[in-house]
Amino acid sequence: MDTALPPACSVDDRLGTALSTDCAVISRLLPTERLLFASSSTCIGTFACGPDNPSFHAEAASTSHCLVFSRTPVWIRHERGRRYVADPTVATFHNRGRVYQRWRIDAAGDRCDWIAYADDLVADAVERFRRAGDCHDPLWFPAEFAPISPPLYARQRRLFDRLHARVDAGLAVEEEALRLLDRVLSTVSPQREARPRRREFDAVQQVRAAIAAAPAAPQSLRSLARQSEMTPFHLCRAFSRVFGETMTAYRLRLRLQASLARVRAGEPLVDVALAHGFSSHSHFSAAFRAAFGMTPTAWRTRAARVQVHCPVR
């Protein structure tokens, strides 16, 4: 298997379009693919290939190490593997350079969503399987596919729905992509890892401090990992394990809590939303209500009512 990294390039200006190029995560983007998100850690996109497409039945090498969520059922067989049905009840693992072939089941052909991961993230993700003797290649997933539950399928659908709507970007997408990989891999092996050590706890604290210093500023998963001296994959897992929430959830709480004073002060809600890193008033209001059980307007009204009854002296 060829594990050499392809040359890096920027594809930010062409997100959401069909293209053929190289980047640090995928060796090339096929004409049948549409890129929705790209970073140095992960690329996310969709795939649609009809049975009448000449490439549908052809053997082809996977262009990335990726996790695939099928939208339509299709027969798949990986090199030196057995043929199986890839449908919405399973998630398929592809290893870059490993040849696979498909056969039609649905008239629509092969339609799926995929999340591709950088080599170092894959190596971290499968490390526990190598230790258990279930995986020998540092860049080889321990299974060809894994069953996924309805809630897990719904979770990845929400991620892709948000990407299609261009709601999320940056850290939130990268972290969710890694958490999905971890959740799917957890169905492959029942092994439980040891509790985090003190070094891991201290490293996660460092990340919390970095996020708290500027919660409204865009965050990069790799930059946070560098500050913690952990790999991106291990940081995501450690943060959730130590504190019971994701980095994204922690950052969101900080932003929402910091907004309370400005909402109470009567500033325009659009200005408050943008100042705290939200894309719109509606996005801010929805997150606010989910966190506090009331809308920003209700909070402001309640705060004004309290101020009337308890004026500042």
Backbone bond lengths (Angstrom), bond angles and torsions (degrees), N, CA, C in turn:
res aa  C-N    CA-C-N  psi(-1)  N-CA   C-N-CA  omega(-1)  CA-C   N-CA-C  phi
1 M - - - 1.466 - - 1.526 110.53 -
2 D 1.295 116.43 134.34 1.458 121.75 179.67 1.515 109.40 -81.84
3 T 1.334 117.08 114.71 1.460 120.58 -178.93 1.515 112.22 -109.15
4 A 1.318 118.05 10.99 1.462 120.58 -179.97 1.521 110.27 -69.29
5 L 1.317 116.60 138.15 1.455 120.69 178.59 1.518 110.76 -72.77
6 P 1.324 117.92 133.59 1.460 119.93 174.94 1.513 109.99 -72.55
7 P 1.317 118.73 162.85 1.460 120.51 179.57 1.519 111.73 -62.63
8 A 1.328 115.95 142.36 1.459 120.89 -179.31 1.529 110.68 -81.04
9 C 1.324 114.72 151.44 1.450 119.70 174.94 1.516 108.28 -159.89
10 S 1.310 116.64 169.50 1.455 120.95 178.92 1.516 110.08 -98.98
11 V 1.335 115.95 130.23 1.460 119.99 177.28 1.518 110.55 -120.33
12 D 1.339 117.65 10.18 1.457 121.41 -175.33 1.521 112.56 -57.06
13 D 1.325 116.59 -35.12 1.467 119.21 -175.81 1.517 112.49 -78.60
14 R 1.341 116.72 -2.10 1.461 118.75 -178.63 1.527 111.87 -125.42
15 L 1.334 117.57 19.55 1.453 120.62 180.00 1.517 110.12 -60.21
16 G 1.323 115.91 141.18 1.448 120.43 177.16 1.507 114.48 83.41
17 T 1.324 117.88 6.50 1.467 120.44 -179.96 1.521 109.34 -122.79
18 A 1.313 115.27 154.05 1.455 119.90 174.89 1.515 108.24 -73.60
19 L 1.325 117.71 131.20 1.453 120.42 -178.27 1.510 109.91 -152.46
20 S 1.287 116.97 167.47 1.456 122.13 176.34 1.512 107.26 -130.26
21 T 1.334 116.64 107.29 1.458 120.86 -174.41 1.521 109.70 -155.58
22 D 1.303 116.71 177.89 1.456 122.31 176.34 1.521 109.58 -113.84
23 C 1.338 116.95 150.28 1.462 121.63 172.95 1.513 107.89 -150.56
24 A 1.305 117.32 -178.58 1.456 121.14 -173.40 1.518 113.41 -76.34
25 V 1.312 119.26 -10.31 1.461 122.41 -176.62 1.517 111.41 -111.06
26 I 1.320 117.63 -41.43 1.461 121.99 179.93 1.528 109.45 -114.96
27 S 1.328 116.27 144.46 1.458 119.42 -178.89 1.523 111.63 -74.20
28 R 1.330 116.38 -31.29 1.464 120.33 175.16 1.528 107.89 -166.71
29 L 1.321 116.05 156.00 1.455 121.42 175.93 1.516 107.98 -103.95
30 L 1.314 115.68 126.64 1.463 120.81 -175.62 1.525 111.42 -78.90
31 P 1.323 117.75 157.02 1.468 120.72 176.58 1.526 112.74 -60.08
32 T 1.331 116.92 -23.09 1.466 121.15 -179.96 1.522 112.51 -87.19
33 E 1.337 117.07 3.19 1.464 121.11 -177.74 1.527 111.30 -111.68
34 R 1.325 114.60 154.30 1.461 122.23 176.64 1.515 108.26 -129.95
35 L 1.309 116.09 122.89 1.459 121.75 -177.17 1.524 109.92 -86.35
36 L 1.337 116.11 127.71 1.463 121.83 179.79 1.517 112.96 -106.01
37 F 1.336 116.32 -28.20 1.465 120.42 -176.76 1.516 108.44 -154.75
38 A 1.327 116.60 143.02 1.462 120.57 178.44 1.513 110.04 -146.19
39 S 1.338 116.42 135.33 1.458 122.75 174.04 1.519 107.32 -149.18
40 S 1.323 117.17 -177.15 1.460 120.09 179.18 1.520 111.85 -74.73
41 S 1.335 117.27 -11.06 1.457 121.29 -178.78 1.517 113.11 -102.07
42 T 1.309 116.41 -38.22 1.455 119.67 -174.00 1.512 111.59 -151.84
43 C 1.314 115.50 151.22 1.459 122.60 170.11 1.526 107.22 -123.46
44 I 1.316 116.97 142.02 1.458 121.50 -176.50 1.519 108.57 -131.14
45 G 1.322 115.40 137.10 1.445 118.09 -178.66 1.515 113.00 -163.33
46 T 1.307 114.96 -173.64 1.461 122.14 179.05 1.529 109.36 -121.14
47 F 1.324 115.21 161.19 1.462 121.74 -178.86 1.520 107.88 -137.39
48 A 1.312 117.28 133.16 1.465 122.16 177.56 1.518 108.80 -143.35
49 C 1.331 115.65 115.18 1.469 120.66 -178.45 1.527 108.38 -136.53
50 G 1.321 116.16 114.15 1.453 120.86 -179.93 1.515 112.20 -77.66
51 P 1.353 117.98 158.11 1.474 121.22 -179.28 1.522 113.12 -61.54
52 D 1.331 117.07 -22.21 1.456 119.64 179.91 1.516 113.25 -83.98
53 N 1.330 117.22 -5.72 1.456 121.37 177.48 1.532 108.90 -74.20
54 P 1.336 118.62 131.17 1.467 120.69 -178.40 1.526 113.58 -56.56
55 S 1.338 117.60 -26.38 1.459 120.32 -177.80 1.525 113.12 -82.47
56 F 1.330 116.81 -8.28 1.466 119.04 -173.84 1.528 111.62 -61.57
57 H 1.316 118.19 -46.89 1.464 121.95 -175.51 1.531 112.86 -94.58
58 A 1.314 117.32 -4.95 1.463 120.01 -176.63 1.525 111.16 -76.85
59 E 1.320 116.58 145.85 1.457 120.95 172.30 1.525 108.29 -70.68
60 A 1.320 115.69 138.73 1.471 119.63 -177.84 1.516 109.49 -148.12
61 A 1.324 115.70 150.40 1.460 120.96 176.22 1.521 109.39 -88.10
62 S 1.318 116.76 137.12 1.458 120.84 177.66 1.516 109.92 -61.20
63 T 1.308 116.37 139.82 1.462 121.50 -176.39 1.519 112.97 -89.39
64 S 1.341 117.52 -1.97 1.464 119.74 -177.84 1.520 109.66 -163.17
65 H 1.331 114.89 167.40 1.459 121.05 167.24 1.525 105.08 -85.87
66 C 1.310 116.83 111.09 1.462 117.05 -172.23 1.516 113.10 -144.39
67 L 1.315 113.71 161.67 1.449 124.69 175.28 1.518 106.39 -109.59
68 V 1.326 116.68 126.27 1.458 121.14 -174.04 1.523 110.49 -117.36
69 F 1.330 115.65 130.89 1.462 122.52 176.06 1.527 107.52 -111.49
70 S 1.310 116.28 114.05 1.463 121.15 -175.20 1.521 111.56 -75.04
71 R 1.307 115.40 141.98 1.460 121.84 170.90 1.518 110.47 -101.21
72 T 1.323 116.74 -27.60 1.462 122.48 176.47 1.524 108.21 -127.04
73 P 1.318 118.32 150.64 1.466 119.66 178.02 1.525 111.49 -75.33
74 V 1.313 115.81 143.76 1.461 121.42 179.72 1.528 108.07 -155.46
75 W 1.335 116.13 144.86 1.453 119.48 173.29 1.526 108.66 -76.08
76 I 1.341 115.89 138.37 1.465 121.54 177.98 1.527 108.70 -134.04
77 R 1.315 115.96 140.50 1.468 120.59 170.14 1.517 108.45 -138.05
78 H 1.314 115.56 123.55 1.458 121.55 176.81 1.523 109.94 -88.40
79 E 1.311 115.12 156.49 1.459 121.67 177.27 1.535 110.44 -51.46
80 R 1.329 116.52 127.15 1.464 124.46 -178.53 1.537 111.85 63.76
81 G 1.324 116.99 19.51 1.453 120.49 178.70 1.511 112.48 -116.39
82 R 1.332 116.05 -178.40 1.448 122.53 178.91 1.525 109.97 -102.19
83 R 1.290 116.57 149.01 1.458 120.51 -179.75 1.533 109.84 -72.10
84 Y 1.298 117.07 139.40 1.460 121.81 -179.70 1.525 108.72 -146.69
85 V 1.317 115.74 166.55 1.454 122.05 179.16 1.525 109.37 -93.78
86 A 1.312 115.44 119.24 1.465 121.15 174.31 1.521 107.32 -96.65
87 D 1.331 115.81 111.94 1.459 120.71 -178.80 1.523 108.61 -138.68
88 P 1.327 118.84 -178.63 1.472 119.20 -176.69 1.524 115.88 -64.24
89 T 1.328 118.91 -5.96 1.465 120.30 177.92 1.520 112.53 -88.48
90 V 1.337 117.74 -7.25 1.456 121.11 179.89 1.526 110.04 -131.99
91 A 1.304 114.08 159.03 1.468 121.35 170.97 1.518 107.08 -113.28
92 T 1.306 116.71 136.31 1.459 122.06 -176.57 1.522 110.42 -103.68
93 F 1.334 116.05 137.91 1.465 121.94 174.89 1.520 109.01 -99.90
94 H 1.323 116.23 131.96 1.466 121.47 174.44 1.528 108.29 -119.41
95 N 1.317 115.49 137.13 1.460 121.55 175.15 1.518 109.21 -107.00
96 R 1.327 116.40 131.95 1.454 120.10 -177.19 1.527 111.08 -59.46
97 G 1.319 114.99 129.69 1.447 120.89 179.86 1.511 114.40 93.10
98 R 1.348 117.42 -15.78 1.459 119.72 179.29 1.528 109.34 -82.00
99 V 1.319 116.25 127.70 1.456 121.98 -175.93 1.527 110.36 -76.17
100 Y 1.311 115.82 140.19 1.459 120.39 175.75 1.523 108.98 -140.42
101 Q 1.320 115.14 164.43 1.457 121.68 178.74 1.522 108.63 -140.24
102 R 1.331 115.88 151.90 1.469 120.50 -179.74 1.522 110.70 -126.50
103 W 1.327 115.12 157.33 1.454 122.59 174.59 1.524 108.91 -134.66
104 R 1.297 116.31 147.03 1.453 121.49 -173.30 1.531 112.79 -72.24
105 I 1.326 114.45 139.55 1.463 122.75 167.54 1.520 108.89 -121.92
106 D 1.326 115.74 -49.79 1.455 122.30 -178.99 1.532 109.85 -96.64
107 A 1.328 116.23 147.78 1.469 120.30 -179.74 1.524 111.99 -63.71
108 A 1.331 116.08 -24.14 1.463 120.27 179.49 1.521 111.97 -75.89
109 G 1.319 117.22 -12.09 1.454 119.62 -179.84 1.516 112.22 86.87
110 D 1.313 115.74 -139.10 1.463 122.77 -176.59 1.522 109.02 -108.43
111 R 1.321 115.70 111.63 1.469 121.88 176.51 1.518 108.07 -128.03
112 C 1.300 115.81 125.83 1.461 119.23 -175.92 1.523 110.71 -155.64
113 D 1.316 114.38 168.13 1.461 123.17 172.86 1.521 107.76 -114.10
114 W 1.310 117.28 143.08 1.456 119.91 -176.50 1.521 112.02 -135.96
115 I 1.325 113.77 151.32 1.467 122.18 175.16 1.515 106.92 -127.36
116 A 1.321 117.16 115.56 1.457 122.64 179.76 1.521 109.82 -99.49
117 Y 1.346 115.62 143.62 1.464 121.22 -174.24 1.525 111.16 -123.53
118 A 1.322 115.24 145.83 1.460 120.87 176.23 1.526 110.00 -65.40
119 D 1.332 115.62 156.45 1.462 120.94 -175.24 1.527 112.83 -56.09
120 D 1.334 117.56 -44.16 1.455 118.93 -175.59 1.524 111.85 -66.83
121 L 1.330 117.40 -31.66 1.454 120.05 177.20 1.524 111.15 -68.89
122 V 1.331 116.44 -40.26 1.460 120.04 178.29 1.527 110.17 -64.13
123 A 1.326 116.38 -43.69 1.466 120.41 179.94 1.521 111.05 -58.35
124 D 1.330 117.04 -42.19 1.465 120.50 177.28 1.524 111.55 -66.04
125 A 1.324 115.71 -41.65 1.459 119.87 -175.07 1.526 112.21 -65.15
126 V 1.331 117.63 -34.62 1.466 120.16 -176.18 1.526 112.29 -98.28
127 E 1.329 117.91 4.71 1.463 120.42 -176.58 1.522 111.81 -58.51
128 R 1.334 117.53 -43.08 1.460 119.79 -177.17 1.532 111.73 -64.90
129 F 1.318 116.79 -28.13 1.461 119.54 177.41 1.528 110.76 -74.50
130 R 1.330 116.76 -33.90 1.468 119.39 176.02 1.520 110.28 -64.91
131 R 1.340 116.52 -41.45 1.461 119.70 179.72 1.525 111.19 -62.76
132 A 1.326 116.60 -33.75 1.457 120.91 -179.53 1.523 112.58 -83.33
133 G 1.338 116.72 -3.60 1.451 120.60 -179.89 1.507 114.19 82.14
134 D 1.361 117.01 9.27 1.463 120.36 -179.51 1.522 112.29 -89.63
135 C 1.320 117.56 -10.37 1.461 120.80 -175.16 1.525 107.66 -148.27
136 H 1.311 117.68 122.59 1.459 121.14 -173.96 1.525 112.88 -103.70
137 D 1.300 117.41 -34.01 1.451 120.83 -179.97 1.523 109.34 -82.80
138 P 1.337 119.27 131.32 1.473 120.78 -178.69 1.516 113.98 -64.33
139 L 1.338 117.13 -14.22 1.464 119.91 178.71 1.535 109.83 -127.99
140 W 1.315 115.08 47.11 1.462 119.86 -178.13 1.523 108.07 -135.13
141 F 1.308 117.01 119.55 1.463 120.38 178.63 1.530 109.67 -63.87
142 P 1.329 118.28 149.05 1.467 121.43 -175.00 1.524 114.27 -76.91
143 A 1.314 118.13 -5.10 1.464 121.30 -179.82 1.523 108.81 -150.07
144 E 1.316 115.94 162.94 1.456 120.13 176.76 1.523 111.44 -87.61
145 F 1.321 116.23 -27.42 1.451 120.74 177.04 1.523 108.47 -157.26
146 A 1.323 115.94 164.86 1.463 121.11 -179.94 1.521 109.13 -146.39
147 P 1.325 117.94 144.15 1.463 120.34 177.82 1.521 110.28 -70.35
148 I 1.322 116.18 144.76 1.465 120.63 176.44 1.525 108.67 -127.27
149 S 1.309 115.67 145.93 1.457 121.79 -179.32 1.524 110.18 -80.73
150 P 1.326 117.77 160.73 1.472 120.06 175.80 1.534 113.41 -55.33
151 P 1.344 119.32 -42.91 1.472 117.64 177.48 1.525 113.38 -61.64
152 L 1.343 116.65 -36.54 1.455 119.04 179.51 1.522 110.76 -70.42
153 Y 1.303 116.68 -37.56 1.463 119.27 176.07 1.527 110.15 -63.79
154 A 1.339 116.17 -43.44 1.465 119.83 178.69 1.526 110.99 -62.34
155 R 1.314 115.72 -33.45 1.469 119.37 -179.54 1.521 111.40 -65.27
156 Q 1.324 116.74 -45.02 1.462 117.72 179.33 1.523 110.82 -70.04
157 R 1.332 117.89 -28.23 1.460 119.47 176.32 1.532 110.40 -65.62
158 R 1.296 115.73 -39.65 1.468 118.99 178.67 1.524 110.93 -62.38
159 L 1.338 116.10 -38.40 1.461 119.08 177.90 1.526 110.36 -62.05
160 F 1.307 117.42 -47.11 1.463 119.70 -178.32 1.523 111.82 -69.89
161 D 1.329 117.08 -34.46 1.465 119.20 175.85 1.526 110.98 -61.83
162 R 1.326 115.52 -40.62 1.470 119.30 178.65 1.527 110.92 -66.40
163 L 1.327 116.27 -38.84 1.459 119.23 179.38 1.523 111.30 -67.09
164 H 1.307 117.06 -39.57 1.466 119.96 177.05 1.524 110.54 -63.39
165 A 1.326 115.79 -35.76 1.464 120.45 179.73 1.523 111.99 -84.61
166 R 1.356 115.63 -5.73 1.475 122.00 -178.82 1.515 112.12 56.95
167 V 1.320 115.41 44.94 1.459 120.73 179.60 1.521 110.50 -86.58
168 D 1.344 117.33 -47.34 1.455 121.54 -175.14 1.523 111.09 -105.11
169 A 1.317 114.93 158.39 1.459 120.74 174.52 1.516 108.99 -158.63
170 G 1.323 115.64 164.16 1.453 120.53 172.57 1.519 114.20 69.94
171 L 1.329 115.13 -133.57 1.456 122.51 -172.10 1.518 112.82 -54.98
172 A 1.336 117.89 -43.80 1.459 120.63 -176.77 1.527 111.35 -58.69
173 V 1.329 117.08 -41.67 1.461 121.20 -179.48 1.528 110.33 -71.09
174 E 1.319 117.55 -45.42 1.459 120.91 -179.03 1.522 111.16 -60.82
175 E 1.318 115.79 -44.61 1.456 119.47 -178.18 1.524 111.10 -66.52
176 E 1.312 117.50 -43.89 1.460 119.91 -180.00 1.529 110.85 -63.96
177 A 1.331 116.88 -36.28 1.465 119.82 177.50 1.525 111.01 -61.70
178 L 1.325 117.39 -41.01 1.459 120.91 179.49 1.527 111.43 -72.52
179 R 1.307 116.49 -36.34 1.463 119.38 178.81 1.533 110.59 -67.11
180 L 1.304 117.15 -36.32 1.461 119.87 176.29 1.531 110.44 -64.61
181 L 1.332 116.88 -42.29 1.455 120.34 177.43 1.528 110.46 -60.85
182 D 1.313 116.63 -44.22 1.459 120.60 -179.76 1.521 111.31 -63.60
183 R 1.334 116.86 -41.81 1.464 120.55 -179.86 1.527 111.57 -64.80
184 V 1.317 117.06 -42.35 1.458 119.79 179.80 1.527 110.25 -67.63
185 L 1.333 117.66 -42.64 1.454 120.49 178.59 1.525 111.63 -63.16
186 S 1.312 117.47 -30.55 1.469 120.26 -179.64 1.522 111.65 -65.86
187 T 1.324 117.94 -20.80 1.461 120.54 176.83 1.522 111.78 -81.74
188 V 1.331 116.91 -12.75 1.463 120.60 179.94 1.512 110.86 -81.80
189 S 1.315 117.35 -39.32 1.457 121.57 -177.47 1.521 109.64 -130.29
190 P 1.335 117.70 136.11 1.469 120.85 179.27 1.518 113.75 -82.98
191 Q 1.337 117.62 2.45 1.454 119.90 -175.11 1.522 111.48 -64.84
192 R 1.324 114.52 144.25 1.464 121.45 176.79 1.522 108.60 -111.74
193 E 1.308 116.03 137.53 1.460 119.78 -178.24 1.528 110.57 -87.43
194 A 1.321 114.85 161.02 1.451 120.20 -179.71 1.525 111.38 -67.70
195 R 1.319 116.29 158.21 1.458 120.82 179.25 1.528 109.70 -64.52
196 P 1.337 117.23 151.01 1.467 119.93 -177.97 1.523 111.67 -64.93
197 R 1.320 115.86 146.66 1.452 120.99 178.62 1.524 110.69 -88.39
198 R 1.315 115.52 174.42 1.465 121.06 -176.66 1.520 111.20 -59.66
199 R 1.323 117.40 -39.40 1.464 120.17 179.99 1.522 110.15 -58.78
200 E 1.326 116.31 -40.68 1.454 120.41 179.67 1.523 110.53 -65.00
201 F 1.327 116.49 -41.64 1.462 120.62 178.22 1.530 111.10 -61.07
202 D 1.319 116.83 -44.92 1.464 120.87 179.67 1.525 111.21 -64.32
203 A 1.310 116.32 -39.40 1.464 120.21 -179.46 1.526 111.02 -64.16
204 V 1.330 116.52 -41.72 1.457 120.29 179.10 1.525 110.64 -66.83
205 Q 1.323 116.73 -36.19 1.463 120.07 175.83 1.524 110.91 -60.33
206 Q 1.321 115.91 -38.25 1.460 120.21 178.70 1.525 110.76 -62.57
207 V 1.307 116.28 -39.26 1.461 120.75 178.25 1.518 110.40 -67.28
208 R 1.321 117.46 -41.06 1.467 120.17 177.26 1.528 110.86 -60.01
209 A 1.290 115.62 -39.43 1.466 119.00 179.07 1.527 110.45 -65.59
210 A 1.310 117.25 -41.94 1.461 120.97 -179.33 1.528 110.66 -64.23
211 I 1.328 118.09 -40.32 1.458 121.25 179.06 1.519 110.19 -69.09
212 A 1.319 116.60 -43.21 1.465 120.88 -178.09 1.523 112.41 -65.21
213 A 1.318 116.57 -25.10 1.466 119.28 -178.97 1.518 111.72 -68.19
214 A 1.293 117.98 -28.41 1.469 121.63 179.87 1.518 108.78 -153.78
215 P 1.330 118.26 71.86 1.466 120.43 -174.23 1.522 114.43 -65.20
216 A 1.329 117.98 -25.12 1.466 120.06 -179.53 1.523 112.60 -85.38
217 A 1.321 117.41 -10.50 1.463 120.76 -178.60 1.519 110.30 -80.99
218 P 1.340 117.31 145.51 1.467 119.85 176.54 1.525 110.23 -59.56
219 Q 1.324 115.96 140.60 1.457 121.04 -179.69 1.522 109.86 -118.35
220 S 1.302 116.08 143.56 1.454 122.29 176.51 1.515 108.78 -107.99
221 L 1.314 116.39 132.88 1.458 120.13 179.24 1.524 111.11 -59.86
222 R 1.320 116.77 -41.25 1.466 118.92 -178.80 1.523 112.06 -67.60
223 S 1.324 117.59 -38.18 1.462 118.68 179.66 1.525 110.88 -66.84
224 L 1.328 117.19 -39.15 1.465 120.23 176.85 1.523 110.68 -65.34
225 A 1.320 115.85 -38.91 1.463 119.42 178.81 1.529 110.91 -64.67
226 R 1.329 116.17 -40.00 1.470 118.80 178.31 1.523 110.88 -62.87
227 Q 1.323 117.03 -40.58 1.459 120.19 179.64 1.527 111.71 -64.73
228 S 1.316 116.00 -32.83 1.468 119.66 -179.27 1.517 112.36 -87.51
229 E 1.341 116.85 -8.14 1.464 122.42 -175.24 1.529 110.61 58.26
230 M 1.335 115.06 37.32 1.457 121.87 175.07 1.522 107.94 -125.07
231 T 1.305 116.64 163.59 1.461 120.00 173.80 1.528 108.48 -78.75
232 P 1.331 118.03 155.62 1.466 119.77 179.70 1.524 113.47 -55.82
233 F 1.330 117.15 -42.39 1.459 119.64 -179.21 1.521 111.26 -63.90
234 H 1.335 117.17 -47.36 1.460 120.48 -179.10 1.525 111.54 -66.68
235 L 1.321 117.31 -33.79 1.459 119.87 178.16 1.526 110.69 -64.03
236 C 1.316 117.63 -45.66 1.468 120.71 179.30 1.521 111.24 -58.25
237 R 1.320 116.19 -45.88 1.459 119.70 -178.24 1.517 111.07 -69.48
238 A 1.326 116.72 -41.26 1.457 120.04 -177.46 1.520 111.32 -66.79
239 F 1.319 116.67 -41.12 1.463 120.08 -177.70 1.530 110.57 -60.49
240 S 1.307 116.66 -46.66 1.463 120.40 -179.81 1.526 111.58 -67.61
241 R 1.318 116.47 -39.39 1.463 120.00 -177.68 1.525 111.30 -68.67
242 V 1.311 117.53 -40.33 1.465 120.86 -175.78 1.515 111.90 -76.62
243 F 1.355 117.04 -39.41 1.457 119.50 -172.09 1.525 114.62 -116.10
244 G 1.300 117.49 -1.20 1.450 119.51 174.14 1.518 115.01 73.20
245 E 1.305 117.92 14.26 1.462 121.67 175.30 1.523 109.25 -152.55
246 T 1.299 116.49 164.75 1.458 120.95 -179.40 1.524 110.42 -84.47
247 M 1.311 115.67 166.17 1.460 120.25 174.53 1.519 110.63 -61.88
248 T 1.321 116.53 -37.62 1.459 120.63 179.44 1.513 111.12 -64.23
249 A 1.343 117.24 -43.74 1.459 120.72 179.11 1.528 110.95 -64.59
250 Y 1.322 115.88 -40.09 1.465 119.74 178.22 1.523 110.87 -63.08
251 R 1.316 116.48 -46.81 1.467 120.83 179.06 1.521 110.85 -61.55
252 L 1.329 117.08 -40.46 1.455 120.58 179.86 1.523 110.95 -63.30
253 R 1.328 116.97 -43.64 1.471 119.36 179.17 1.521 110.84 -60.39
254 L 1.324 116.37 -42.59 1.465 119.31 179.06 1.526 111.13 -60.84
255 R 1.313 117.04 -44.32 1.465 120.96 -178.97 1.521 111.31 -64.92
256 L 1.312 116.34 -42.42 1.463 119.41 -179.21 1.534 110.72 -68.05
257 Q 1.310 116.64 -43.27 1.462 118.90 -179.88 1.531 111.09 -65.22
258 A 1.320 116.36 -36.26 1.463 119.04 178.57 1.523 111.71 -69.04
259 S 1.316 117.22 -23.29 1.462 120.30 -178.32 1.523 113.58 -78.63
260 L 1.312 117.19 -16.49 1.462 120.06 -173.55 1.523 112.46 -58.10
261 A 1.313 116.25 -43.35 1.470 119.58 -177.24 1.521 110.83 -64.81
262 R 1.339 117.26 -40.25 1.464 119.84 -178.57 1.523 111.65 -72.65
263 V 1.322 116.37 -34.10 1.466 119.07 174.54 1.517 109.80 -64.07
264 R 1.296 116.05 -45.99 1.467 120.59 179.85 1.523 111.32 -63.19
265 A 1.328 117.81 -33.70 1.465 121.48 -178.41 1.520 112.59 -71.83
266 G 1.330 117.96 -9.74 1.455 120.61 176.27 1.510 114.90 91.29
267 E 1.310 118.52 13.00 1.464 120.20 177.72 1.526 110.30 -66.13
268 P 1.312 118.72 149.95 1.475 120.43 177.04 1.525 110.08 -54.89
269 L 1.322 115.80 134.26 1.462 119.76 -175.22 1.523 112.01 -64.24
270 V 1.306 117.63 -30.99 1.466 119.89 176.76 1.523 109.91 -62.82
271 D 1.320 116.48 -43.36 1.466 120.30 179.11 1.524 111.15 -64.50
272 V 1.330 115.92 -40.48 1.467 119.94 179.01 1.523 109.72 -63.54
273 A 1.325 116.29 -43.97 1.460 120.45 -178.78 1.525 111.03 -60.03
274 L 1.315 116.91 -49.75 1.457 120.76 -177.94 1.523 111.73 -66.01
275 A 1.319 116.59 -36.75 1.462 120.33 -179.33 1.518 112.31 -65.31
276 H 1.325 116.22 -26.61 1.462 119.90 -178.25 1.520 112.71 -105.20
277 G 1.325 116.43 19.08 1.448 120.47 170.27 1.503 116.39 85.26
278 F 1.349 118.15 15.78 1.449 121.07 177.15 1.531 109.53 -92.82
279 S 1.318 115.53 148.79 1.457 119.44 -174.71 1.515 113.15 -77.68
280 S 1.334 117.64 -22.10 1.456 120.37 -176.79 1.518 110.33 -160.55
281 H 1.319 115.17 167.69 1.456 121.15 175.45 1.525 110.82 -61.86
282 S 1.328 117.65 -42.10 1.459 120.77 -178.14 1.524 111.80 -67.04
283 H 1.337 116.52 -39.38 1.463 120.76 177.00 1.529 109.90 -62.02
284 F 1.311 116.27 -45.05 1.455 121.37 178.91 1.529 111.28 -63.10
285 S 1.311 117.14 -45.84 1.467 121.29 -177.29 1.521 111.34 -63.18
286 A 1.330 116.56 -40.63 1.463 120.39 179.69 1.527 110.92 -64.79
287 A 1.331 116.65 -45.19 1.459 120.15 178.94 1.522 111.05 -65.88
288 F 1.311 116.37 -37.86 1.460 121.71 -179.87 1.528 109.91 -62.71
289 R 1.302 115.74 -47.40 1.462 120.09 -178.72 1.523 112.15 -64.61
290 A 1.313 116.52 -39.31 1.460 120.26 178.73 1.522 111.05 -63.93
291 A 1.306 117.05 -34.84 1.462 120.80 -177.46 1.525 113.12 -81.82
292 F 1.326 116.64 -40.48 1.458 120.59 -171.23 1.525 114.60 -111.99
293 G 1.316 116.66 -5.22 1.448 119.39 177.73 1.511 114.72 76.48
294 M 1.300 118.18 14.71 1.459 122.72 177.47 1.517 108.76 -156.64
295 T 1.317 117.10 161.58 1.457 121.37 179.00 1.522 109.97 -78.93
296 P 1.336 117.84 162.81 1.465 119.66 175.38 1.527 112.22 -58.16
297 T 1.328 117.15 -37.30 1.467 119.89 178.56 1.519 111.15 -63.60
298 A 1.336 116.72 -42.49 1.468 120.04 178.40 1.524 110.56 -64.47
299 W 1.329 115.48 -38.38 1.470 119.00 177.40 1.521 110.48 -63.18
300 R 1.307 116.00 -44.32 1.462 120.60 179.42 1.528 110.68 -63.01
301 T 1.311 116.33 -42.63 1.463 120.10 179.59 1.516 111.08 -63.43
302 R 1.322 114.75 -44.53 1.460 118.59 178.34 1.512 111.00 -64.19
303 A 1.332 116.37 -41.62 1.464 119.47 179.20 1.520 110.71 -64.10
304 A 1.350 117.20 -39.84 1.466 120.65 178.16 1.512 110.70 -65.14
305 R 1.332 115.85 -38.29 1.455 119.51 179.19 1.520 110.81 -64.69
306 V 1.324 115.85 -41.31 1.466 119.66 177.75 1.506 110.60 -63.89
307 Q 1.343 115.82 -39.34 1.467 119.58 -178.66 1.529 111.23 -67.08
308 V 1.332 116.31 -32.52 1.458 120.04 177.70 1.509 110.68 -66.85
309 H 1.357 115.05 -42.48 1.448 119.02 -177.74 1.519 112.46 -79.47
310 C 1.322 115.37 -23.50 1.477 119.29 -178.03 1.532 107.63 -130.84
311 P 1.322 118.83 69.63 1.455 120.14 -176.36 1.525 112.31 -62.61
312 V 1.334 113.54 148.46 1.473 118.95 178.43 1.509 108.74 -72.62
313 R 1.328 117.87 131.53 1.444 122.30 -178.18 1.531 110.01 -94.76
